[in-house]
Amino acid sequence: MPLTDSLDAVTQAVYDKLVTAATAGTIRSSDSLAILDPANIFYGDQAKYPAVPALAVEPNNRTRDLQGVSYRTENNFTVYLLFYHAVVGQSEQLTRKQIQEVSEVAETLIHQDPQLGGLLIHCFCVDNESGYTYRPGTLYRTNRVTFTGYSKTALR
């Protein structure tokens, strides 16, 4: 595949990689109670999530710098992986541990393909932030993983 300057193409490739892994059952916590189902992975953040754990692959930005009169550009991409988890009747401690583990497994999976199938020169996850998010009626334990990638292309 040729290098890309498309934020959509990068986000879609990350999304596809995670759906494929979830279909194989490889994105889960160590106690196997928090298993990421491919039906709960979304392109873009959602107002409501039908089940947990859930993951939204959210495009954030692409910056482009001109590299001289040859009209080559350096492209830097940021995509967020937003993990959500909430279990009624389960300790918050266990819920937090499960979503932390699921996010780290997904991060490790992404690191196994440092060029994202040839779309990028390099990519990796630079941040894994723990927190919580309130959506109508539900308080979710969350993790936000920041994925970054780099490519060089020519202006068309």
Backbone as a ProteinNet text record, in pm:
[ID]
protein_1_A
[PRIMARY]
MPLTDSLDAVTQAVYDKLVTAATAGTIRSSDSLAILDPANIFYGDQAKYPAVPALAVEPNNRTRDLQGVSYRTENNFTVYLLFYHAVVGQSEQLTRKQIQEVSEVAETLIHQDPQLGGLLIHCFCVDNESGYTYRPGTLYRTNRVTFTGYSKTALR
[TERTIARY]
83.1	0	87	47	124	99.2	195.6	178.7	57.5	-8.4	-131.4	-119.3	-203.5	-220	-364	-438.3	-580.3	-602.4	-657.7	-692.6	-798.6	-892.3	-994.7	-932.8	-837.8	-774.6	-700.2	-632.3	-559.4	-657.6	-761.6	-861.3	-929.7	-965	-1030.5	-938.2	-809.7	-714.4	-700	-695.3	-688.9	-818	-930.8	-1060.8	-1065.6	-1028.5	-1031.6	-940.6	-822	-727.1	-787.9	-854.4	-913.6	-1036.1	-1118.2	-1233.8	-1187.1	-1084.7	-1030.9	-981.1	-908.5	-856.9	-969.8	-1070.9	-1183.5	-1262.3	-1274.5	-1342.7	-1269.9	-1137.9	-1057.3	-1058.4	-1117.6	-1127.2	-1000.2	-912.3	-783.3	-778.1	-882.7	-882	-969.6	-902.6	-974.2	-889	-954.3	-880.8	-828.8	-737.7	-675.4	-775.5	-882.2	-982.8	-1089.1	-1074.8	-1162.9	-1307.6	-1335.3	-1471.3	-1496.4	-1391	-1404.3	-1348.6	-1435.8	-1397.5	-1457.9	-1374.5	-1423.1	-1486.5	-1616.9	-1694.2	-1682.7	-1660.1	-1648.6	-1772.4	-1889.7	-2011.6	-2009.2	-1917.8	-1907.7	-1787.3	-1738.2	-1631	-1693.3	-1672	-1737.9	-1637	-1665.1	-1587.7	-1649.9	-1582.9	-1633.6	-1702.5	-1696.8	-1758.7	-1910.4	-1976.5	-2121.3	-2185.7	-2310.7	-2384.4	-2420.5	-2449.7	-2484.3	-2413.1	-2380.7	-2317.9	-2411.3	-2441.8	-2538.7	-2489	-2357.4	-2299.5	-2156	-2102	-1963.7	-1887.2	-1756.6	-1676.9	-1701.5	-1680.5	-1698.3	-1575.7	-1556.2	-1442.4	-1488	-1450.2	-1472.2	-1336.2	-1320.1	-1198.1	-1230	-1175	-1213.4	-1101.1	-1124.3	-1022	-1006.7	-882.8	-861.6	-808.2	-685.5	-634.7	-521.2	-495.9	-380.3	-319.2	-193.1	-122.3	-31.1	-5.4	75.8	175.1	304	408.3	471.5	483.5	545.5	696.3	756.1	898.9	973.3	952.4	1026.3	944.6	1012.4	943.9	901.5	943.6	898.7	754.8	697.6	561.5	542.3	649.6	638.7	588.9	511	461.3	488.4	510.8	515.2	377.7	319.5	184.8	191	134.3	128.1	-18.1	-51	-188.6	-206.5	-324.9	-363.7	-503.5	-514.5	-642.5	-657.5	-775.9	-801.1	-874.4	-833.3	-905.8	-972.5	-1104.6	-1181.1	-1248.5	-1200.3	-1251.3	-1349.9	-1466.5	-1570.9	-1607.2	-1629.3	-1668.8	-1747.8	-1854.5	-1935.1	-2012.7	-2003.7	-2076.1	-2152.6	-2285.4	-2369.5	-2342.9	-2321.1	-2300.6	-2158	-2070.8	-1930.1	-1850.7	-1747	-1667.6	-1603.4	-1596.6	-1533.1	-1386.5	-1326.1	-1186.5	-1165.8	-1253.2	-1242.6	-1274.4	-1376.5	-1411.4	-1294.1	-1230.7	-1113.9	-1002.1	-972.8	-865.7	-895.4	-1018.6	-1054.7	-1036.7	-1083.6	-1073.4	-928.6	-850.7	-708.4	-638.4	-667.3	-605.8	-648.4	-777	-826.3	-757.9	-743.7	-678.5	-531.5	-464.1	-322.8	-303.9	-396.4	-390.3	-408.1	-503.4	-525.6	-402.4	-341.7	-220.9	-107.4	-88.1	15.1	-12.2	-138	-177.1	-138.4	-163.8	-128.9	21.8	97.6	243.6	303.3	226.8	275.4	280.7	222.3	223.6	269.2	399.8	448.9	436.1	390.3	368.5	222.6	136	-8	-37.3	17.4	-7.7	51.9	152.3	217.3	160	58.7	-0.4	88.6	171.8	252.1	398.9	485.6	628.2	647.5	580.7	580.4	457.3	420.3	308	321.8	263.4	261.3	165.8	139	53.2	141.8	114.2	199.5	143.3	15.4	-48.2	-157.2	-171.8	-282.6	-331.7	-444.4	-495.5	-618.9	-618.2	-727.9	-820.4	-950.8	-1044.2	-1185	-1280.6	-1420.3	-1497.8	-1610.5	-1696.1	-1840.5	-1915.2	-2057.7	-2136.4	-2217.6	-2313	-2450.8	-2554.2	-2687.4	-2720.3	-2728	-2766.4	-2653.8	-2532.9	-2424.9	-2292.2	-2224	-2087.5	-1994.7	-1912.4	-1821.6	-1681.1	-1612.9	-1468.2	-1410.6	-1314.7	-1265.9	-1114.2	-1065.4	-925	-921.7	-831.6	-810.9	-667.3	-653.5	-522.3	-503.1	-389.3	-358.7	-263.3	-311.3	-234.3	-179.7	-51.3	5.7	73.4	74.2	138.7	202	293.6	370.1	386.1	368.1	394.2	446.8	497.1	536.7	467.2	406.3	338.5	363.3	320.9	329.1	190.4	184.9	56.5	12.4	-114.5	-163.5	-219.9
-119.5	0	125	226.7	351.8	428	512.5	598.1	688.3	725.7	804.3	938.8	1031.2	1157.8	1172.3	1061.7	1062.2	1019	1108.7	1074.6	965	970.1	865.7	728.7	720.6	591.3	535.6	620.8	576.4	529.6	609.1	571.5	440.8	425.6	302.4	181.9	198	86.8	46.6	143.8	113.4	43.1	96.4	35.2	-110.1	-132.1	-267.4	-363.2	-316.8	-400.2	-442.8	-350.3	-381.7	-471.9	-451.3	-539.1	-681	-694	-826.4	-897.8	-826.4	-886.4	-922.5	-835.5	-864.6	-985	-998.1	-1113.8	-1243.2	-1236	-1352.4	-1374.7	-1280.2	-1294.6	-1260.7	-1182.9	-1156.2	-1028.3	-947.1	-824.8	-849	-881.6	-917.6	-889.5	-884.9	-868.8	-1005.2	-1005.7	-1132.1	-1227.3	-1173.9	-1262.2	-1304.2	-1258.4	-1292.3	-1248.9	-1168.7	-1118.4	-995.2	-921.7	-804.1	-839.4	-886.1	-924.9	-823.9	-764.9	-665.6	-737.5	-720.7	-780.8	-690.2	-747.3	-662.5	-575.8	-619.2	-539	-413.4	-406.9	-292.2	-205.1	-213.8	-126.2	-34.9	95.5	194.1	288.4	329.3	433.9	565	633.8	757.6	734.3	835.9	828.7	825	761.3	743.7	812.6	854.1	913.1	806.3	684.1	571.1	446.7	358.4	231.5	118.5	26.8	-78.4	-182	-200.3	-298.6	-256.6	-311.4	-281.5	-411.6	-409.3	-293.7	-253	-123.6	-67.9	14.8	31.1	107.6	194.9	322.6	414.4	453.2	437.3	479.6	615.1	719.6	857.1	930.6	970.9	1050.2	1184.8	1227.7	1356.3	1460.1	1442	1541.7	1487.3	1561.3	1538.6	1675.5	1689.3	1811.8	1780.5	1883.3	1863.8	1980	1946.7	2047.6	2032.1	2142.8	2143.7	2127	2042.6	2012.4	2058.1	2182	2236.8	2247	2290.8	2316.4	2189.9	2074.8	1949.6	1916	1997	1979.3	1846.6	1797.5	1682.4	1735.4	1655.5	1696.4	1588.3	1631.3	1541.6	1546.8	1429.9	1420.2	1353	1417.7	1361.9	1341.6	1219.8	1180.6	1155	1188.1	1151	1090.1	971.2	901	858.4	880	837.8	704.7	618.1	495	518.2	527.7	559.6	433.3	383.1	259.1	294.3	226.8	250.2	119	126.2	6.5	46.5	-23	-4	-132.6	-186.3	-309.5	-286.6	-295.7	-278.9	-395.7	-363.6	-467.6	-518	-468.5	-509.8	-397.4	-432.9	-329.7	-237.6	-110	-13.4	-48.9	-107.5	-149	-252.4	-353.5	-457.3	-401	-314.7	-252.6	-171.6	-92.2	-12.6	-103.4	-210.7	-303.1	-366.9	-407.5	-471.7	-377.7	-254.3	-164.4	-121.5	-111.9	-81.5	-193.4	-316.7	-431.1	-439.4	-420.4	-426.5	-320.3	-199.2	-92.6	-124	-185.3	-219.5	-333.5	-428.8	-536.9	-478.2	-386.9	-322.8	-242.9	-174.1	-96.1	-187.6	-298.4	-395.4	-450	-476.2	-524.6	-424.2	-297.3	-193.4	-186.3	-204.5	-196.6	-311.8	-415.9	-528.1	-494.8	-383.9	-340.4	-194.3	-169.7	-32.1	55.5	-1	79.7	75.7	21.8	13.3	-36.4	-152.9	-215.3	-141.3	-56.4	17.7	156.9	196.9	330.3	440	402.7	500.7	459.9	556	526.7	466.3	522.9	463.4	509.5	430.6	464.9	391.5	447.2	384.2	460.9	404.5	469	545.7	674.1	759.9	785.3	757.2	789.9	688.9	654.7	572.6	637.9	710.7	789.6	723.5	713.9	654.8	764.7	739.3	839.8	785.2	875	836.1	935.4	890	972.9	948.9	1055.5	1043.4	1063.6	966.2	975.4	960	1011.5	1008.5	873.3	877	758.1	663.7	685.5	589.6	660.8	616.3	661.6	549.6	577.7	479.2	498.5	389.3	392.2	392.5	478.8	495.2	495.8	468.2	487.4	552.4	647.7	709.4	681.9	604.1	573.8	666.2	735.2	826.4	756.8	734.8	672.7	784.2	776	873.5	799.4	862.9	805.9	915.4	874.9	968.8	913.1	999.9	961.4	1082.1	1056.9	1161	1133.6	1236.6	1222.8	1349.1	1344.6	1462.1	1523	1654.7	1718.3	1680.5	1658.8	1613.4	1728.4
0	0	0	-70.9	-68.6	61.4	96.1	213.3	192.1	301.7	290.8	361.4	319.4	390.5	441.2	441.1	476.6	621.5	701.4	839.3	841.8	747.8	740.2	713.3	620.1	588.2	709.4	784	903.3	1010.3	1034.7	1135.5	1098.3	970.7	925.1	942.9	913.8	929.3	1076.2	1165.8	1309.6	1352.2	1310	1340.1	1291	1164.8	1107.5	1184.2	1221.5	1296.6	1430.5	1498.9	1629.1	1616.1	1514.1	1491.7	1460.5	1378.3	1344.9	1470.2	1555	1678.9	1774.4	1784.8	1873.3	1823.1	1691.2	1632.9	1669.3	1676.2	1715	1866.6	1942.2	2087.7	2162	2101.1	2164.2	2247.4	2245.8	2326.5	2449.2	2560.9	2682.9	2805	2920.7	3045.4	3089.8	3185.1	3228	3291.5	3351.4	3410.8	3309.2	3185.1	3072.2	3091.6	3192.5	3209.6	3124.6	3094.7	3008.4	2871.2	2785.2	2649.4	2553.5	2470.9	2375.2	2256.9	2242.4	2133.4	2010.5	1890.4	1770.9	1745.6	1792.3	1775.5	1861.9	1957.1	2046.8	2015.2	1891.4	1844.3	1738.9	1755.6	1670.6	1607.7	1484.4	1419.2	1466.8	1555.1	1612.6	1745.2	1829.5	1961.6	1947	2043.3	2039	2159.1	2145	2256.8	2359.3	2310.6	2398	2346.7	2439.7	2404.4	2444.8	2351.2	2380	2480.6	2489.8	2581.9	2612	2718.1	2757.9	2776.3	2766.3	2730.1	2584.9	2560.3	2426.5	2390.6	2260.3	2210.4	2094.9	2100	1988.3	1932.7	1801.7	1732.9	1672.1	1733.6	1703.3	1630.1	1503.5	1435.3	1506.1	1527.1	1594.1	1497.1	1446.5	1351.7	1266	1157.5	1072.7	1047.9	1082.3	1047.8	930.3	849	728.6	720.7	700.6	683.4	546.3	473.9	342.4	357	274.3	282	157.2	114.9	1.5	-125.1	-233.2	-359.7	-432.8	-383.8	-445.6	-405.5	-317.2	-267.8	-194.6	-133.8	-43.8	90.4	158.5	289.5	392.2	514.8	629.1	693.6	715.5	770.4	907.4	1006.9	1142	1180	1223.2	1252.7	1401.8	1451.4	1587.7	1582.1	1640.6	1651.1	1796.7	1852.4	1990	1991.6	2082.4	2112.3	2246.8	2246.9	2367.3	2419.1	2531.5	2591.7	2702.7	2704.2	2803.5	2871.7	3004.8	3078.4	3202.5	3230.4	3351.7	3374.5	3495.6	3527.7	3657.5	3650.6	3769.5	3864	3991.5	4092.3	4101.7	4019.8	4025.1	4091.7	4162.8	4229.6	4125.6	4158.5	4069.4	4047.4	4149	4141.7	4030.1	4026.4	3923.6	3785.4	3776.7	3648.8	3595.4	3682.4	3642.4	3593.6	3666.3	3627.8	3491.7	3469	3342.7	3224.1	3235.1	3119.7	3097.7	3204.6	3189.6	3112.1	3149.7	3081.2	2935.5	2908.7	2770.8	2685.3	2738.3	2661.6	2635.8	2731.3	2712.9	2613.3	2612.1	2513.3	2372.8	2355.8	2225.1	2183.6	2277.5	2249.5	2201.6	2268.8	2229.7	2090.3	2060	1927.3	1819	1842.5	1744.9	1724.6	1830.3	1820.5	1738.5	1714.2	1633.2	1484.2	1443.8	1303.9	1299	1313.3	1327.6	1202.8	1090.4	970.1	924.2	1007.4	981.7	840.6	811.3	681.5	563.7	587.2	479.5	454.9	532.8	516.8	574.5	674.2	747	749.6	772.2	791.4	929.1	1028	1161.3	1238.2	1339.3	1425.6	1557.8	1660.2	1791.3	1882.5	1999	2097.6	2194.8	2210.2	2292	2430.6	2451.9	2579.2	2609.6	2737.5	2784.4	2913	2901.4	3013	3074.2	3204.3	3278.6	3329.4	3330	3379.6	3387.6	3380.7	3378.6	3293.4	3241.9	3157.3	3197.1	3209.1	3238.2	3110	3078	2967.7	3029	2967.4	3029.6	3093.3	3226	3300.7	3337	3289.3	3315.1	3339.8	3443.6	3470.2	3424.5	3323.7	3267.5	3322.9	3348.6	3369.5	3228.1	3202	3065.5	3058.9	2941.3	2906.9	2769.7	2753.8	2623.8	2583.2	2475.7	2419.2	2299.8	2296.7	2186.5	2090.8	1969.1	1861.7	1773.3	1739.7	1646.5	1532.5	1416.3	1299.5	1214.8	1128.7	1046.6	906.3	807	668.3	591.2	471.7	379.1	246.7	190.3	61.7	-20.7	-144.9	-232	-245.9	-251.9	-278.7	-419.9	-436.7	-567.5	-644.6
[MASK]
++++++++++++++++++++++++++++++++++++++++++++++++++++++++++++++++++++++++++++++++++++++++++++++++++++++++++++++++++++++++++++++++++++++++++++++++++++++++++++

